[in-house]
Amino acid sequence: MFLFGASGHAKVITEMIQLNGGNVSGFYDDDPQKTSLMDIPVLGNTEAYKSGNEKSLISIGNNRIRKKVTEQIEATYGQVIHPKAVVSETVEIGEGTVVMAGAVINPYTKIGKHVIINTAASVDHDCHVSDFVHIAPKSTLCGGISIGEGTLVGSGSVIIPNTKVGKWVTIGAGSVVIEDVPDYAVVVGNPARIIKYNSER
């Protein structure tokens, strides 16, 4: 498998691939100073990638950059689920998505493409998590929640059941979301309140 992005997030994904019996053939990264990571070579920048039969993953934490990479290249994407994650058999998971150690995804939830379900995050039943979302470590999504494209749910956040969160929202770490959140909003606190909007509004 090839990975796009050779930094900390890539280390976690590389180990997950190895724990599942796979291997990383090389990285692509746009920083010319990077030549290897974990003794695995950086093969060039993103534009140097040539599509082939081997699957790829985008190992970049930033949601907007992950989407940008998918627009730059043509690749066949895999997915990786840590052996110590708990994922219901009824869950749907899109290509390019990673599920980290200790994460729990409960029945009839749908996870989109190029999503990060990070360490010890909890996603309960009947949730819908759209493409390019990042559910950060120890976040809790209660049942029936909808998360729009590109949204970041910060570490330790809690979202109450049946809440709708828009696209490209930023939910600050430790926030408690008790009502719907509009597109591009930045919310923080307990209860979470809007403090501004992302510039792409």
C-alpha positions as CSV (number, residue, x, y, z in Angstrom):
1,M,0.0,0.0,0.0
2,F,1.2,3.5,-0.7
3,L,0.5,6.4,1.7
4,F,0.2,10.1,0.9
5,G,1.7,12.1,3.8
6,A,4.7,11.1,5.8
7,S,4.3,12.5,9.3
8,G,2.8,11.5,12.6
9,H,-0.6,10.4,11.3
10,A,1.2,8.3,8.8
11,K,3.1,6.5,11.6
12,V,-0.2,5.4,13.2
13,I,-1.7,4.2,9.9
14,T,1.6,2.4,9.0
15,E,1.5,0.4,12.2
16,M,-2.2,-0.4,11.7
17,I,-1.4,-1.8,8.2
18,Q,1.4,-3.9,9.6
19,L,-0.8,-5.2,12.4
20,N,-3.3,-6.4,9.8
21,G,-0.5,-8.3,8.0
22,G,0.1,-5.7,5.2
23,N,3.0,-3.4,4.4
24,V,3.6,0.1,3.2
25,S,5.6,0.2,-0.1
26,G,6.4,3.9,0.2
27,F,5.2,7.4,0.9
28,Y,4.5,10.4,-1.2
29,D,4.9,13.8,0.4
30,D,5.2,17.3,-0.9
31,D,8.0,18.2,1.6
32,P,11.2,17.7,-0.4
33,Q,13.2,17.4,2.9
34,K,11.5,14.1,3.7
35,T,13.2,11.1,2.4
36,S,11.9,8.3,4.7
37,L,9.6,7.5,7.6
38,M,9.9,4.4,9.8
39,D,12.6,3.2,7.4
40,I,10.2,3.3,4.5
41,P,11.2,5.5,1.6
42,V,9.5,8.7,0.5
43,L,9.2,8.1,-3.3
44,G,8.4,11.6,-4.3
45,N,5.8,14.3,-4.2
46,T,2.1,13.8,-4.8
47,E,2.4,14.6,-8.5
48,A,5.0,11.9,-8.9
49,Y,2.5,9.2,-8.1
50,K,1.5,6.9,-11.0
51,S,-1.7,4.9,-10.5
52,G,-1.3,1.2,-10.5
53,N,-2.8,-2.0,-9.0
54,E,-1.6,-1.3,-5.5
55,K,-4.0,0.4,-3.1
56,S,-3.4,3.7,-1.4
57,L,-4.4,5.7,1.6
58,I,-4.1,9.4,2.4
59,S,-2.3,9.6,5.7
60,I,-2.9,13.3,6.4
61,G,-5.0,14.5,9.3
62,N,-6.2,17.8,7.7
63,N,-9.6,17.2,6.2
64,R,-9.2,19.8,3.4
65,I,-5.8,18.5,2.4
66,R,-7.2,14.9,2.2
67,K,-9.9,16.1,-0.1
68,K,-7.4,18.1,-2.2
69,V,-5.2,15.1,-2.7
70,T,-8.2,13.0,-4.0
71,E,-8.7,15.8,-6.6
72,Q,-5.1,15.8,-7.6
73,I,-4.6,12.1,-8.3
74,E,-6.3,9.0,-9.5
75,A,-5.8,6.1,-7.1
76,T,-7.5,3.0,-5.9
77,Y,-8.0,3.4,-2.1
78,G,-8.1,0.8,0.6
79,Q,-9.3,1.1,4.2
80,V,-7.7,0.1,7.4
81,I,-9.4,-0.9,10.7
82,H,-7.2,-1.5,13.7
83,P,-7.5,-5.0,15.1
84,K,-8.5,-3.5,18.5
85,A,-11.3,-1.4,17.1
86,V,-14.9,-2.7,17.6
87,V,-17.0,-2.3,14.4
88,S,-20.5,-3.8,14.0
89,E,-21.0,-6.1,11.0
90,T,-23.8,-3.8,9.9
91,V,-21.6,-0.7,9.6
92,E,-20.8,0.6,6.1
93,I,-17.3,2.1,5.6
94,G,-16.2,3.9,2.5
95,E,-12.8,3.7,0.8
96,G,-9.9,5.6,2.2
97,T,-11.2,5.5,5.7
98,V,-9.2,4.6,8.8
99,V,-10.5,3.4,12.2
100,M,-8.0,3.6,15.0
101,A,-7.3,1.5,18.1
102,G,-10.1,1.4,20.7
103,A,-12.7,3.0,18.5
104,V,-16.2,1.7,18.6
105,I,-18.7,1.9,15.8
106,N,-22.2,0.6,16.6
107,P,-24.8,-1.0,14.3
108,Y,-26.3,0.5,11.2
109,T,-23.9,3.5,11.1
110,K,-22.6,4.6,7.7
111,I,-19.1,6.1,7.4
112,G,-18.1,7.9,4.2
113,K,-14.9,8.1,2.3
114,H,-11.5,9.2,3.6
115,V,-12.8,9.6,7.1
116,I,-10.7,9.3,10.3
117,I,-12.3,7.6,13.3
118,N,-9.5,8.3,15.7
119,T,-8.3,6.6,18.9
120,A,-11.0,5.5,21.3
121,A,-13.7,7.5,19.5
122,S,-17.3,6.2,19.9
123,V,-19.8,6.4,17.1
124,D,-23.2,4.9,18.2
125,H,-26.0,3.4,16.2
126,D,-27.6,4.8,13.1
127,C,-25.1,7.7,12.6
128,H,-24.2,9.1,9.2
129,V,-20.6,10.4,8.9
130,S,-19.9,12.0,5.6
131,D,-16.7,12.1,3.5
132,F,-13.5,13.7,4.8
133,V,-14.7,13.9,8.4
134,H,-12.3,13.6,11.3
135,I,-13.7,12.2,14.6
136,A,-10.9,13.0,17.0
137,P,-9.7,10.8,19.9
138,K,-12.2,10.1,22.7
139,S,-15.1,11.9,21.0
140,T,-18.6,10.5,21.4
141,L,-21.3,10.6,18.8
142,C,-24.6,9.4,20.3
143,G,-27.2,7.6,18.3
144,G,-28.8,9.0,15.1
145,I,-26.3,11.8,14.5
146,S,-25.5,13.2,11.0
147,I,-22.1,14.8,10.4
148,G,-21.6,16.8,7.2
149,E,-18.6,16.6,4.8
150,G,-15.2,17.7,6.1
151,T,-16.3,18.4,9.7
152,L,-13.8,18.1,12.6
153,V,-15.2,16.8,15.8
154,G,-12.5,17.8,18.3
155,S,-11.0,15.5,21.0
156,G,-13.3,14.6,23.9
157,S,-16.4,16.2,22.4
158,V,-19.9,14.8,23.0
159,I,-22.8,15.2,20.5
160,I,-26.2,14.3,21.9
161,P,-28.6,12.0,20.0
162,N,-30.3,12.9,16.7
163,T,-28.3,16.0,16.2
164,K,-27.4,17.3,12.7
165,V,-24.0,18.8,12.3
166,G,-23.3,20.6,9.0
167,K,-20.4,20.5,6.5
168,W,-16.9,21.8,7.2
169,V,-17.8,22.5,10.9
170,T,-15.2,22.8,13.6
171,I,-16.2,21.5,17.0
172,G,-13.6,22.5,19.6
173,A,-12.1,19.9,21.9
174,G,-14.2,19.0,24.9
175,S,-17.4,20.6,23.5
176,V,-20.9,19.4,24.3
177,V,-23.2,19.8,21.3
178,I,-26.8,19.8,22.3
179,E,-28.4,21.3,19.1
180,D,-28.0,21.3,15.4
181,V,-24.9,23.1,14.0
182,P,-25.0,25.0,10.7
183,D,-22.5,24.6,7.9
184,Y,-19.0,26.1,8.4
185,A,-19.7,27.0,12.1
186,V,-16.9,26.9,14.7
187,V,-18.4,25.9,18.1
188,V,-16.8,25.5,21.5
189,G,-17.9,25.0,25.1
190,N,-20.5,23.3,27.2
191,P,-23.0,23.7,25.9
192,A,-21.4,24.4,22.6
193,R,-21.9,27.9,21.1
194,I,-21.0,29.4,17.7
195,I,-18.0,31.7,18.0
196,K,-17.3,32.3,14.3
197,Y,-17.6,30.7,10.9
198,N,-14.8,29.1,8.8
199,S,-13.7,31.3,5.9
200,E,-15.2,29.0,3.3
201,R,-18.7,30.0,4.3
